[in-house]
Amino acid sequence: VQLVESGGGRVQPGGSLTLSCKASGFVFKTAALRWARQTPGKALEYLAVIGGDRSTDYEDSVKGRLTISRDNDKNTVSLHINNLQPEDTATYYCVYASERGQGSQVTDSA
C-alpha cells in the first residue's frame, strides 16, 4: 500500500485549499478511504470517510467546511477545506485500513 499526500501549504484564515492523495497497492475503487489530521502531542483525529459507493461521513466539528471526494480513474482521494480556521493547522493524512501516507502540512498563515 502506498499513499502520497500533496496540496498542503500556508493559507490565510478564511481561505481554502484542496489536499490530494494518490493511492496504489490495493483495489482502490471499492476501498473506504479516510482523511485524518494530527498536531504535535495529540492523537490522530479522523475527519472524513468516503466509501466505495461514494457515501461520505464527517466528524461533527468539520461538517459543512470539509468535503471529501474521490476519482476512481486516477486512484485519488481529495479533501477540500473551506473557511480555514487556526485550529485547522495540522499534518493531514490519507488513511486506508491501518496505513497512512507521509502527511501534508497545512498552516494558518495569520
MODELLER restraints for C-alpha pairs under 7 A, 6 or more apart:
rsr = mdl.restraints
at = mdl.atoms
rsr.add(forms.Gaussian(group=physical.xy_distance, feature=features.Distance(at['CA:1:A'], at['CA:24:A']), mean=5.85, stdev=0.5))
rsr.add(forms.Gaussian(group=physical.xy_distance, feature=features.Distance(at['CA:1:A'], at['CA:25:A']), mean=4.31, stdev=0.5))
rsr.add(forms.Gaussian(group=physical.xy_distance, feature=features.Distance(at['CA:1:A'], at['CA:26:A']), mean=6.22, stdev=0.5))
rsr.add(forms.Gaussian(group=physical.xy_distance, feature=features.Distance(at['CA:2:A'], at['CA:23:A']), mean=5.68, stdev=0.5))
rsr.add(forms.Gaussian(group=physical.xy_distance, feature=features.Distance(at['CA:2:A'], at['CA:24:A']), mean=5.20, stdev=0.5))
rsr.add(forms.Gaussian(group=physical.xy_distance, feature=features.Distance(at['CA:2:A'], at['CA:25:A']), mean=6.07, stdev=0.5))
rsr.add(forms.Gaussian(group=physical.xy_distance, feature=features.Distance(at['CA:2:A'], at['CA:101:A']), mean=6.94, stdev=0.5))
rsr.add(forms.Gaussian(group=physical.xy_distance, feature=features.Distance(at['CA:3:A'], at['CA:21:A']), mean=6.26, stdev=0.5))
rsr.add(forms.Gaussian(group=physical.xy_distance, feature=features.Distance(at['CA:3:A'], at['CA:22:A']), mean=5.75, stdev=0.5))
rsr.add(forms.Gaussian(group=physical.xy_distance, feature=features.Distance(at['CA:3:A'], at['CA:23:A']), mean=4.65, stdev=0.5))
rsr.add(forms.Gaussian(group=physical.xy_distance, feature=features.Distance(at['CA:3:A'], at['CA:24:A']), mean=6.70, stdev=0.5))
rsr.add(forms.Gaussian(group=physical.xy_distance, feature=features.Distance(at['CA:3:A'], at['CA:94:A']), mean=6.67, stdev=0.5))
rsr.add(forms.Gaussian(group=physical.xy_distance, feature=features.Distance(at['CA:3:A'], at['CA:100:A']), mean=6.28, stdev=0.5))
rsr.add(forms.Gaussian(group=physical.xy_distance, feature=features.Distance(at['CA:3:A'], at['CA:101:A']), mean=4.58, stdev=0.5))
rsr.add(forms.Gaussian(group=physical.xy_distance, feature=features.Distance(at['CA:4:A'], at['CA:21:A']), mean=5.24, stdev=0.5))
rsr.add(forms.Gaussian(group=physical.xy_distance, feature=features.Distance(at['CA:4:A'], at['CA:22:A']), mean=5.19, stdev=0.5))
rsr.add(forms.Gaussian(group=physical.xy_distance, feature=features.Distance(at['CA:4:A'], at['CA:23:A']), mean=6.57, stdev=0.5))
rsr.add(forms.Gaussian(group=physical.xy_distance, feature=features.Distance(at['CA:4:A'], at['CA:101:A']), mean=5.39, stdev=0.5))
rsr.add(forms.Gaussian(group=physical.xy_distance, feature=features.Distance(at['CA:4:A'], at['CA:102:A']), mean=6.69, stdev=0.5))
rsr.add(forms.Gaussian(group=physical.xy_distance, feature=features.Distance(at['CA:5:A'], at['CA:19:A']), mean=7.00, stdev=0.5))
rsr.add(forms.Gaussian(group=physical.xy_distance, feature=features.Distance(at['CA:5:A'], at['CA:20:A']), mean=5.57, stdev=0.5))
rsr.add(forms.Gaussian(group=physical.xy_distance, feature=features.Distance(at['CA:5:A'], at['CA:21:A']), mean=4.27, stdev=0.5))
rsr.add(forms.Gaussian(group=physical.xy_distance, feature=features.Distance(at['CA:5:A'], at['CA:22:A']), mean=6.56, stdev=0.5))
rsr.add(forms.Gaussian(group=physical.xy_distance, feature=features.Distance(at['CA:5:A'], at['CA:93:A']), mean=6.91, stdev=0.5))
rsr.add(forms.Gaussian(group=physical.xy_distance, feature=features.Distance(at['CA:5:A'], at['CA:94:A']), mean=6.63, stdev=0.5))
rsr.add(forms.Gaussian(group=physical.xy_distance, feature=features.Distance(at['CA:5:A'], at['CA:101:A']), mean=6.43, stdev=0.5))
rsr.add(forms.Gaussian(group=physical.xy_distance, feature=features.Distance(at['CA:5:A'], at['CA:102:A']), mean=6.97, stdev=0.5))
rsr.add(forms.Gaussian(group=physical.xy_distance, feature=features.Distance(at['CA:5:A'], at['CA:103:A']), mean=5.76, stdev=0.5))
rsr.add(forms.Gaussian(group=physical.xy_distance, feature=features.Distance(at['CA:5:A'], at['CA:104:A']), mean=5.75, stdev=0.5))
rsr.add(forms.Gaussian(group=physical.xy_distance, feature=features.Distance(at['CA:6:A'], at['CA:19:A']), mean=5.79, stdev=0.5))
rsr.add(forms.Gaussian(group=physical.xy_distance, feature=features.Distance(at['CA:6:A'], at['CA:20:A']), mean=5.30, stdev=0.5))
rsr.add(forms.Gaussian(group=physical.xy_distance, feature=features.Distance(at['CA:6:A'], at['CA:21:A']), mean=6.35, stdev=0.5))
rsr.add(forms.Gaussian(group=physical.xy_distance, feature=features.Distance(at['CA:6:A'], at['CA:104:A']), mean=5.79, stdev=0.5))
rsr.add(forms.Gaussian(group=physical.xy_distance, feature=features.Distance(at['CA:7:A'], at['CA:18:A']), mean=6.16, stdev=0.5))
rsr.add(forms.Gaussian(group=physical.xy_distance, feature=features.Distance(at['CA:7:A'], at['CA:19:A']), mean=4.59, stdev=0.5))
rsr.add(forms.Gaussian(group=physical.xy_distance, feature=features.Distance(at['CA:7:A'], at['CA:20:A']), mean=6.12, stdev=0.5))
rsr.add(forms.Gaussian(group=physical.xy_distance, feature=features.Distance(at['CA:7:A'], at['CA:104:A']), mean=6.98, stdev=0.5))
rsr.add(forms.Gaussian(group=physical.xy_distance, feature=features.Distance(at['CA:8:A'], at['CA:19:A']), mean=6.17, stdev=0.5))
rsr.add(forms.Gaussian(group=physical.xy_distance, feature=features.Distance(at['CA:8:A'], at['CA:104:A']), mean=5.23, stdev=0.5))
rsr.add(forms.Gaussian(group=physical.xy_distance, feature=features.Distance(at['CA:8:A'], at['CA:105:A']), mean=5.16, stdev=0.5))
rsr.add(forms.Gaussian(group=physical.xy_distance, feature=features.Distance(at['CA:8:A'], at['CA:106:A']), mean=4.91, stdev=0.5))
rsr.add(forms.Gaussian(group=physical.xy_distance, feature=features.Distance(at['CA:9:A'], at['CA:105:A']), mean=6.15, stdev=0.5))
rsr.add(forms.Gaussian(group=physical.xy_distance, feature=features.Distance(at['CA:9:A'], at['CA:106:A']), mean=4.99, stdev=0.5))
rsr.add(forms.Gaussian(group=physical.xy_distance, feature=features.Distance(at['CA:9:A'], at['CA:107:A']), mean=6.08, stdev=0.5))
rsr.add(forms.Gaussian(group=physical.xy_distance, feature=features.Distance(at['CA:10:A'], at['CA:106:A']), mean=6.03, stdev=0.5))
rsr.add(forms.Gaussian(group=physical.xy_distance, feature=features.Distance(at['CA:10:A'], at['CA:107:A']), mean=4.68, stdev=0.5))
rsr.add(forms.Gaussian(group=physical.xy_distance, feature=features.Distance(at['CA:10:A'], at['CA:108:A']), mean=5.75, stdev=0.5))
rsr.add(forms.Gaussian(group=physical.xy_distance, feature=features.Distance(at['CA:10:A'], at['CA:109:A']), mean=5.32, stdev=0.5))
rsr.add(forms.Gaussian(group=physical.xy_distance, feature=features.Distance(at['CA:11:A'], at['CA:107:A']), mean=6.25, stdev=0.5))
rsr.add(forms.Gaussian(group=physical.xy_distance, feature=features.Distance(at['CA:11:A'], at['CA:108:A']), mean=5.24, stdev=0.5))
rsr.add(forms.Gaussian(group=physical.xy_distance, feature=features.Distance(at['CA:11:A'], at['CA:109:A']), mean=5.33, stdev=0.5))
rsr.add(forms.Gaussian(group=physical.xy_distance, feature=features.Distance(at['CA:12:A'], at['CA:108:A']), mean=5.74, stdev=0.5))
rsr.add(forms.Gaussian(group=physical.xy_distance, feature=features.Distance(at['CA:12:A'], at['CA:109:A']), mean=4.97, stdev=0.5))
rsr.add(forms.Gaussian(group=physical.xy_distance, feature=features.Distance(at['CA:12:A'], at['CA:110:A']), mean=6.01, stdev=0.5))
rsr.add(forms.Gaussian(group=physical.xy_distance, feature=features.Distance(at['CA:13:A'], at['CA:83:A']), mean=6.81, stdev=0.5))
rsr.add(forms.Gaussian(group=physical.xy_distance, feature=features.Distance(at['CA:13:A'], at['CA:84:A']), mean=5.20, stdev=0.5))
rsr.add(forms.Gaussian(group=physical.xy_distance, feature=features.Distance(at['CA:13:A'], at['CA:85:A']), mean=5.59, stdev=0.5))
rsr.add(forms.Gaussian(group=physical.xy_distance, feature=features.Distance(at['CA:13:A'], at['CA:86:A']), mean=6.82, stdev=0.5))
rsr.add(forms.Gaussian(group=physical.xy_distance, feature=features.Distance(at['CA:13:A'], at['CA:108:A']), mean=6.17, stdev=0.5))
rsr.add(forms.Gaussian(group=physical.xy_distance, feature=features.Distance(at['CA:13:A'], at['CA:110:A']), mean=6.53, stdev=0.5))
rsr.add(forms.Gaussian(group=physical.xy_distance, feature=features.Distance(at['CA:14:A'], at['CA:83:A']), mean=3.94, stdev=0.5))
rsr.add(forms.Gaussian(group=physical.xy_distance, feature=features.Distance(at['CA:14:A'], at['CA:84:A']), mean=4.73, stdev=0.5))
rsr.add(forms.Gaussian(group=physical.xy_distance, feature=features.Distance(at['CA:14:A'], at['CA:85:A']), mean=6.50, stdev=0.5))
rsr.add(forms.Gaussian(group=physical.xy_distance, feature=features.Distance(at['CA:15:A'], at['CA:82:A']), mean=6.41, stdev=0.5))
rsr.add(forms.Gaussian(group=physical.xy_distance, feature=features.Distance(at['CA:15:A'], at['CA:83:A']), mean=5.15, stdev=0.5))
rsr.add(forms.Gaussian(group=physical.xy_distance, feature=features.Distance(at['CA:15:A'], at['CA:84:A']), mean=5.28, stdev=0.5))
rsr.add(forms.Gaussian(group=physical.xy_distance, feature=features.Distance(at['CA:16:A'], at['CA:81:A']), mean=5.36, stdev=0.5))
rsr.add(forms.Gaussian(group=physical.xy_distance, feature=features.Distance(at['CA:16:A'], at['CA:82:A']), mean=4.52, stdev=0.5))
rsr.add(forms.Gaussian(group=physical.xy_distance, feature=features.Distance(at['CA:16:A'], at['CA:83:A']), mean=5.80, stdev=0.5))
rsr.add(forms.Gaussian(group=physical.xy_distance, feature=features.Distance(at['CA:16:A'], at['CA:84:A']), mean=5.88, stdev=0.5))
rsr.add(forms.Gaussian(group=physical.xy_distance, feature=features.Distance(at['CA:17:A'], at['CA:80:A']), mean=5.84, stdev=0.5))
rsr.add(forms.Gaussian(group=physical.xy_distance, feature=features.Distance(at['CA:17:A'], at['CA:81:A']), mean=5.49, stdev=0.5))
rsr.add(forms.Gaussian(group=physical.xy_distance, feature=features.Distance(at['CA:17:A'], at['CA:82:A']), mean=6.95, stdev=0.5))
rsr.add(forms.Gaussian(group=physical.xy_distance, feature=features.Distance(at['CA:18:A'], at['CA:78:A']), mean=6.68, stdev=0.5))
rsr.add(forms.Gaussian(group=physical.xy_distance, feature=features.Distance(at['CA:18:A'], at['CA:79:A']), mean=5.53, stdev=0.5))
rsr.add(forms.Gaussian(group=physical.xy_distance, feature=features.Distance(at['CA:18:A'], at['CA:80:A']), mean=4.22, stdev=0.5))
rsr.add(forms.Gaussian(group=physical.xy_distance, feature=features.Distance(at['CA:18:A'], at['CA:81:A']), mean=6.19, stdev=0.5))
rsr.add(forms.Gaussian(group=physical.xy_distance, feature=features.Distance(at['CA:19:A'], at['CA:78:A']), mean=5.45, stdev=0.5))
rsr.add(forms.Gaussian(group=physical.xy_distance, feature=features.Distance(at['CA:19:A'], at['CA:79:A']), mean=5.07, stdev=0.5))
rsr.add(forms.Gaussian(group=physical.xy_distance, feature=features.Distance(at['CA:19:A'], at['CA:80:A']), mean=6.31, stdev=0.5))
rsr.add(forms.Gaussian(group=physical.xy_distance, feature=features.Distance(at['CA:20:A'], at['CA:76:A']), mean=6.68, stdev=0.5))
rsr.add(forms.Gaussian(group=physical.xy_distance, feature=features.Distance(at['CA:20:A'], at['CA:77:A']), mean=5.87, stdev=0.5))
rsr.add(forms.Gaussian(group=physical.xy_distance, feature=features.Distance(at['CA:20:A'], at['CA:78:A']), mean=4.34, stdev=0.5))
rsr.add(forms.Gaussian(group=physical.xy_distance, feature=features.Distance(at['CA:20:A'], at['CA:79:A']), mean=6.50, stdev=0.5))
rsr.add(forms.Gaussian(group=physical.xy_distance, feature=features.Distance(at['CA:21:A'], at['CA:76:A']), mean=5.39, stdev=0.5))
rsr.add(forms.Gaussian(group=physical.xy_distance, feature=features.Distance(at['CA:21:A'], at['CA:77:A']), mean=5.26, stdev=0.5))
rsr.add(forms.Gaussian(group=physical.xy_distance, feature=features.Distance(at['CA:21:A'], at['CA:78:A']), mean=6.16, stdev=0.5))
rsr.add(forms.Gaussian(group=physical.xy_distance, feature=features.Distance(at['CA:21:A'], at['CA:94:A']), mean=6.22, stdev=0.5))
rsr.add(forms.Gaussian(group=physical.xy_distance, feature=features.Distance(at['CA:22:A'], at['CA:75:A']), mean=5.98, stdev=0.5))
rsr.add(forms.Gaussian(group=physical.xy_distance, feature=features.Distance(at['CA:22:A'], at['CA:76:A']), mean=4.67, stdev=0.5))
rsr.add(forms.Gaussian(group=physical.xy_distance, feature=features.Distance(at['CA:22:A'], at['CA:77:A']), mean=6.86, stdev=0.5))
rsr.add(forms.Gaussian(group=physical.xy_distance, feature=features.Distance(at['CA:23:A'], at['CA:75:A']), mean=5.57, stdev=0.5))
rsr.add(forms.Gaussian(group=physical.xy_distance, feature=features.Distance(at['CA:23:A'], at['CA:76:A']), mean=6.08, stdev=0.5))
rsr.add(forms.Gaussian(group=physical.xy_distance, feature=features.Distance(at['CA:28:A'], at['CA:72:A']), mean=6.87, stdev=0.5))
rsr.add(forms.Gaussian(group=physical.xy_distance, feature=features.Distance(at['CA:28:A'], at['CA:75:A']), mean=6.11, stdev=0.5))
rsr.add(forms.Gaussian(group=physical.xy_distance, feature=features.Distance(at['CA:29:A'], at['CA:52:A']), mean=5.72, stdev=0.5))
rsr.add(forms.Gaussian(group=physical.xy_distance, feature=features.Distance(at['CA:29:A'], at['CA:72:A']), mean=5.47, stdev=0.5))
rsr.add(forms.Gaussian(group=physical.xy_distance, feature=features.Distance(at['CA:30:A'], at['CA:52:A']), mean=4.18, stdev=0.5))
rsr.add(forms.Gaussian(group=physical.xy_distance, feature=features.Distance(at['CA:31:A'], at['CA:51:A']), mean=6.39, stdev=0.5))
rsr.add(forms.Gaussian(group=physical.xy_distance, feature=features.Distance(at['CA:31:A'], at['CA:52:A']), mean=5.25, stdev=0.5))
rsr.add(forms.Gaussian(group=physical.xy_distance, feature=features.Distance(at['CA:32:A'], at['CA:49:A']), mean=6.81, stdev=0.5))
rsr.add(forms.Gaussian(group=physical.xy_distance, feature=features.Distance(at['CA:32:A'], at['CA:50:A']), mean=5.63, stdev=0.5))
rsr.add(forms.Gaussian(group=physical.xy_distance, feature=features.Distance(at['CA:32:A'], at['CA:51:A']), mean=4.24, stdev=0.5))
rsr.add(forms.Gaussian(group=physical.xy_distance, feature=features.Distance(at['CA:32:A'], at['CA:52:A']), mean=5.67, stdev=0.5))
rsr.add(forms.Gaussian(group=physical.xy_distance, feature=features.Distance(at['CA:32:A'], at['CA:96:A']), mean=6.91, stdev=0.5))
rsr.add(forms.Gaussian(group=physical.xy_distance, feature=features.Distance(at['CA:33:A'], at['CA:49:A']), mean=5.59, stdev=0.5))
rsr.add(forms.Gaussian(group=physical.xy_distance, feature=features.Distance(at['CA:33:A'], at['CA:50:A']), mean=5.48, stdev=0.5))
rsr.add(forms.Gaussian(group=physical.xy_distance, feature=features.Distance(at['CA:33:A'], at['CA:51:A']), mean=6.55, stdev=0.5))
rsr.add(forms.Gaussian(group=physical.xy_distance, feature=features.Distance(at['CA:33:A'], at['CA:95:A']), mean=5.89, stdev=0.5))
rsr.add(forms.Gaussian(group=physical.xy_distance, feature=features.Distance(at['CA:33:A'], at['CA:96:A']), mean=5.24, stdev=0.5))
rsr.add(forms.Gaussian(group=physical.xy_distance, feature=features.Distance(at['CA:34:A'], at['CA:48:A']), mean=5.54, stdev=0.5))
rsr.add(forms.Gaussian(group=physical.xy_distance, feature=features.Distance(at['CA:34:A'], at['CA:49:A']), mean=4.27, stdev=0.5))
rsr.add(forms.Gaussian(group=physical.xy_distance, feature=features.Distance(at['CA:34:A'], at['CA:50:A']), mean=6.47, stdev=0.5))
rsr.add(forms.Gaussian(group=physical.xy_distance, feature=features.Distance(at['CA:34:A'], at['CA:94:A']), mean=5.89, stdev=0.5))
rsr.add(forms.Gaussian(group=physical.xy_distance, feature=features.Distance(at['CA:34:A'], at['CA:95:A']), mean=4.94, stdev=0.5))
rsr.add(forms.Gaussian(group=physical.xy_distance, feature=features.Distance(at['CA:34:A'], at['CA:96:A']), mean=6.53, stdev=0.5))
rsr.add(forms.Gaussian(group=physical.xy_distance, feature=features.Distance(at['CA:35:A'], at['CA:46:A']), mean=6.21, stdev=0.5))
rsr.add(forms.Gaussian(group=physical.xy_distance, feature=features.Distance(at['CA:35:A'], at['CA:47:A']), mean=5.65, stdev=0.5))
rsr.add(forms.Gaussian(group=physical.xy_distance, feature=features.Distance(at['CA:35:A'], at['CA:48:A']), mean=5.42, stdev=0.5))
rsr.add(forms.Gaussian(group=physical.xy_distance, feature=features.Distance(at['CA:35:A'], at['CA:49:A']), mean=6.57, stdev=0.5))
rsr.add(forms.Gaussian(group=physical.xy_distance, feature=features.Distance(at['CA:35:A'], at['CA:92:A']), mean=6.99, stdev=0.5))
rsr.add(forms.Gaussian(group=physical.xy_distance, feature=features.Distance(at['CA:35:A'], at['CA:93:A']), mean=5.65, stdev=0.5))
rsr.add(forms.Gaussian(group=physical.xy_distance, feature=features.Distance(at['CA:35:A'], at['CA:94:A']), mean=4.75, stdev=0.5))
rsr.add(forms.Gaussian(group=physical.xy_distance, feature=features.Distance(at['CA:35:A'], at['CA:95:A']), mean=5.93, stdev=0.5))
rsr.add(forms.Gaussian(group=physical.xy_distance, feature=features.Distance(at['CA:36:A'], at['CA:44:A']), mean=6.50, stdev=0.5))
rsr.add(forms.Gaussian(group=physical.xy_distance, feature=features.Distance(at['CA:36:A'], at['CA:45:A']), mean=5.32, stdev=0.5))
rsr.add(forms.Gaussian(group=physical.xy_distance, feature=features.Distance(at['CA:36:A'], at['CA:46:A']), mean=4.15, stdev=0.5))
rsr.add(forms.Gaussian(group=physical.xy_distance, feature=features.Distance(at['CA:36:A'], at['CA:47:A']), mean=5.13, stdev=0.5))
rsr.add(forms.Gaussian(group=physical.xy_distance, feature=features.Distance(at['CA:36:A'], at['CA:92:A']), mean=5.74, stdev=0.5))
rsr.add(forms.Gaussian(group=physical.xy_distance, feature=features.Distance(at['CA:36:A'], at['CA:93:A']), mean=5.17, stdev=0.5))
rsr.add(forms.Gaussian(group=physical.xy_distance, feature=features.Distance(at['CA:36:A'], at['CA:94:A']), mean=6.52, stdev=0.5))
rsr.add(forms.Gaussian(group=physical.xy_distance, feature=features.Distance(at['CA:37:A'], at['CA:44:A']), mean=5.77, stdev=0.5))
rsr.add(forms.Gaussian(group=physical.xy_distance, feature=features.Distance(at['CA:37:A'], at['CA:45:A']), mean=5.25, stdev=0.5))
rsr.add(forms.Gaussian(group=physical.xy_distance, feature=features.Distance(at['CA:37:A'], at['CA:46:A']), mean=6.56, stdev=0.5))
rsr.add(forms.Gaussian(group=physical.xy_distance, feature=features.Distance(at['CA:37:A'], at['CA:90:A']), mean=5.97, stdev=0.5))
rsr.add(forms.Gaussian(group=physical.xy_distance, feature=features.Distance(at['CA:37:A'], at['CA:91:A']), mean=5.39, stdev=0.5))
rsr.add(forms.Gaussian(group=physical.xy_distance, feature=features.Distance(at['CA:37:A'], at['CA:92:A']), mean=4.25, stdev=0.5))
rsr.add(forms.Gaussian(group=physical.xy_distance, feature=features.Distance(at['CA:37:A'], at['CA:93:A']), mean=5.80, stdev=0.5))
rsr.add(forms.Gaussian(group=physical.xy_distance, feature=features.Distance(at['CA:38:A'], at['CA:44:A']), mean=4.82, stdev=0.5))
rsr.add(forms.Gaussian(group=physical.xy_distance, feature=features.Distance(at['CA:38:A'], at['CA:45:A']), mean=6.09, stdev=0.5))
rsr.add(forms.Gaussian(group=physical.xy_distance, feature=features.Distance(at['CA:38:A'], at['CA:90:A']), mean=5.51, stdev=0.5))
rsr.add(forms.Gaussian(group=physical.xy_distance, feature=features.Distance(at['CA:38:A'], at['CA:91:A']), mean=5.37, stdev=0.5))
rsr.add(forms.Gaussian(group=physical.xy_distance, feature=features.Distance(at['CA:38:A'], at['CA:92:A']), mean=6.61, stdev=0.5))
rsr.add(forms.Gaussian(group=physical.xy_distance, feature=features.Distance(at['CA:39:A'], at['CA:90:A']), mean=5.02, stdev=0.5))
rsr.add(forms.Gaussian(group=physical.xy_distance, feature=features.Distance(at['CA:39:A'], at['CA:91:A']), mean=6.41, stdev=0.5))
rsr.add(forms.Gaussian(group=physical.xy_distance, feature=features.Distance(at['CA:46:A'], at['CA:59:A']), mean=6.99, stdev=0.5))
rsr.add(forms.Gaussian(group=physical.xy_distance, feature=features.Distance(at['CA:47:A'], at['CA:58:A']), mean=5.72, stdev=0.5))
rsr.add(forms.Gaussian(group=physical.xy_distance, feature=features.Distance(at['CA:47:A'], at['CA:59:A']), mean=5.05, stdev=0.5))
rsr.add(forms.Gaussian(group=physical.xy_distance, feature=features.Distance(at['CA:48:A'], at['CA:57:A']), mean=5.64, stdev=0.5))
rsr.add(forms.Gaussian(group=physical.xy_distance, feature=features.Distance(at['CA:48:A'], at['CA:58:A']), mean=4.36, stdev=0.5))
rsr.add(forms.Gaussian(group=physical.xy_distance, feature=features.Distance(at['CA:48:A'], at['CA:59:A']), mean=6.20, stdev=0.5))
rsr.add(forms.Gaussian(group=physical.xy_distance, feature=features.Distance(at['CA:48:A'], at['CA:68:A']), mean=6.57, stdev=0.5))
rsr.add(forms.Gaussian(group=physical.xy_distance, feature=features.Distance(at['CA:49:A'], at['CA:56:A']), mean=5.55, stdev=0.5))
rsr.add(forms.Gaussian(group=physical.xy_distance, feature=features.Distance(at['CA:49:A'], at['CA:57:A']), mean=5.44, stdev=0.5))
rsr.add(forms.Gaussian(group=physical.xy_distance, feature=features.Distance(at['CA:49:A'], at['CA:58:A']), mean=6.62, stdev=0.5))
rsr.add(forms.Gaussian(group=physical.xy_distance, feature=features.Distance(at['CA:50:A'], at['CA:56:A']), mean=4.49, stdev=0.5))
rsr.add(forms.Gaussian(group=physical.xy_distance, feature=features.Distance(at['CA:50:A'], at['CA:57:A']), mean=6.80, stdev=0.5))
rsr.add(forms.Gaussian(group=physical.xy_distance, feature=features.Distance(at['CA:50:A'], at['CA:68:A']), mean=6.72, stdev=0.5))
rsr.add(forms.Gaussian(group=physical.xy_distance, feature=features.Distance(at['CA:50:A'], at['CA:69:A']), mean=6.97, stdev=0.5))
rsr.add(forms.Gaussian(group=physical.xy_distance, feature=features.Distance(at['CA:65:A'], at['CA:81:A']), mean=5.93, stdev=0.5))
rsr.add(forms.Gaussian(group=physical.xy_distance, feature=features.Distance(at['CA:65:A'], at['CA:82:A']), mean=5.03, stdev=0.5))
rsr.add(forms.Gaussian(group=physical.xy_distance, feature=features.Distance(at['CA:65:A'], at['CA:83:A']), mean=6.70, stdev=0.5))
rsr.add(forms.Gaussian(group=physical.xy_distance, feature=features.Distance(at['CA:66:A'], at['CA:79:A']), mean=6.70, stdev=0.5))
rsr.add(forms.Gaussian(group=physical.xy_distance, feature=features.Distance(at['CA:66:A'], at['CA:80:A']), mean=5.53, stdev=0.5))
rsr.add(forms.Gaussian(group=physical.xy_distance, feature=features.Distance(at['CA:66:A'], at['CA:81:A']), mean=4.68, stdev=0.5))
rsr.add(forms.Gaussian(group=physical.xy_distance, feature=features.Distance(at['CA:66:A'], at['CA:82:A']), mean=6.25, stdev=0.5))
rsr.add(forms.Gaussian(group=physical.xy_distance, feature=features.Distance(at['CA:67:A'], at['CA:79:A']), mean=5.59, stdev=0.5))
rsr.add(forms.Gaussian(group=physical.xy_distance, feature=features.Distance(at['CA:67:A'], at['CA:80:A']), mean=5.07, stdev=0.5))
rsr.add(forms.Gaussian(group=physical.xy_distance, feature=features.Distance(at['CA:67:A'], at['CA:81:A']), mean=6.71, stdev=0.5))
rsr.add(forms.Gaussian(group=physical.xy_distance, feature=features.Distance(at['CA:68:A'], at['CA:78:A']), mean=5.65, stdev=0.5))
rsr.add(forms.Gaussian(group=physical.xy_distance, feature=features.Distance(at['CA:68:A'], at['CA:79:A']), mean=4.56, stdev=0.5))
rsr.add(forms.Gaussian(group=physical.xy_distance, feature=features.Distance(at['CA:68:A'], at['CA:80:A']), mean=6.47, stdev=0.5))
rsr.add(forms.Gaussian(group=physical.xy_distance, feature=features.Distance(at['CA:69:A'], at['CA:77:A']), mean=5.76, stdev=0.5))
rsr.add(forms.Gaussian(group=physical.xy_distance, feature=features.Distance(at['CA:69:A'], at['CA:78:A']), mean=5.27, stdev=0.5))
rsr.add(forms.Gaussian(group=physical.xy_distance, feature=features.Distance(at['CA:69:A'], at['CA:79:A']), mean=6.55, stdev=0.5))
rsr.add(forms.Gaussian(group=physical.xy_distance, feature=features.Distance(at['CA:70:A'], at['CA:76:A']), mean=5.74, stdev=0.5))
rsr.add(forms.Gaussian(group=physical.xy_distance, feature=features.Distance(at['CA:70:A'], at['CA:77:A']), mean=4.23, stdev=0.5))
rsr.add(forms.Gaussian(group=physical.xy_distance, feature=features.Distance(at['CA:70:A'], at['CA:78:A']), mean=6.07, stdev=0.5))
rsr.add(forms.Gaussian(group=physical.xy_distance, feature=features.Distance(at['CA:71:A'], at['CA:77:A']), mean=6.30, stdev=0.5))
rsr.add(forms.Gaussian(group=physical.xy_distance, feature=features.Distance(at['CA:86:A'], at['CA:108:A']), mean=5.50, stdev=0.5))
rsr.add(forms.Gaussian(group=physical.xy_distance, feature=features.Distance(at['CA:89:A'], at['CA:106:A']), mean=5.31, stdev=0.5))
rsr.add(forms.Gaussian(group=physical.xy_distance, feature=features.Distance(at['CA:89:A'], at['CA:107:A']), mean=4.53, stdev=0.5))
rsr.add(forms.Gaussian(group=physical.xy_distance, feature=features.Distance(at['CA:89:A'], at['CA:108:A']), mean=5.65, stdev=0.5))
rsr.add(forms.Gaussian(group=physical.xy_distance, feature=features.Distance(at['CA:90:A'], at['CA:105:A']), mean=5.98, stdev=0.5))
rsr.add(forms.Gaussian(group=physical.xy_distance, feature=features.Distance(at['CA:90:A'], at['CA:106:A']), mean=5.57, stdev=0.5))
rsr.add(forms.Gaussian(group=physical.xy_distance, feature=features.Distance(at['CA:90:A'], at['CA:107:A']), mean=6.65, stdev=0.5))
rsr.add(forms.Gaussian(group=physical.xy_distance, feature=features.Distance(at['CA:91:A'], at['CA:103:A']), mean=5.76, stdev=0.5))
rsr.add(forms.Gaussian(group=physical.xy_distance, feature=features.Distance(at['CA:91:A'], at['CA:104:A']), mean=5.40, stdev=0.5))
rsr.add(forms.Gaussian(group=physical.xy_distance, feature=features.Distance(at['CA:91:A'], at['CA:105:A']), mean=4.34, stdev=0.5))
rsr.add(forms.Gaussian(group=physical.xy_distance, feature=features.Distance(at['CA:91:A'], at['CA:106:A']), mean=6.15, stdev=0.5))
rsr.add(forms.Gaussian(group=physical.xy_distance, feature=features.Distance(at['CA:92:A'], at['CA:103:A']), mean=5.25, stdev=0.5))
rsr.add(forms.Gaussian(group=physical.xy_distance, feature=features.Distance(at['CA:92:A'], at['CA:104:A']), mean=5.18, stdev=0.5))
rsr.add(forms.Gaussian(group=physical.xy_distance, feature=features.Distance(at['CA:92:A'], at['CA:105:A']), mean=6.17, stdev=0.5))
rsr.add(forms.Gaussian(group=physical.xy_distance, feature=features.Distance(at['CA:93:A'], at['CA:100:A']), mean=6.15, stdev=0.5))
rsr.add(forms.Gaussian(group=physical.xy_distance, feature=features.Distance(at['CA:93:A'], at['CA:101:A']), mean=5.93, stdev=0.5))
rsr.add(forms.Gaussian(group=physical.xy_distance, feature=features.Distance(at['CA:93:A'], at['CA:103:A']), mean=4.65, stdev=0.5))
rsr.add(forms.Gaussian(group=physical.xy_distance, feature=features.Distance(at['CA:93:A'], at['CA:104:A']), mean=6.67, stdev=0.5))
rsr.add(forms.Gaussian(group=physical.xy_distance, feature=features.Distance(at['CA:94:A'], at['CA:100:A']), mean=5.53, stdev=0.5))
rsr.add(forms.Gaussian(group=physical.xy_distance, feature=features.Distance(at['CA:94:A'], at['CA:101:A']), mean=5.86, stdev=0.5))
rsr.add(forms.Gaussian(group=physical.xy_distance, feature=features.Distance(at['CA:95:A'], at['CA:101:A']), mean=6.99, stdev=0.5))
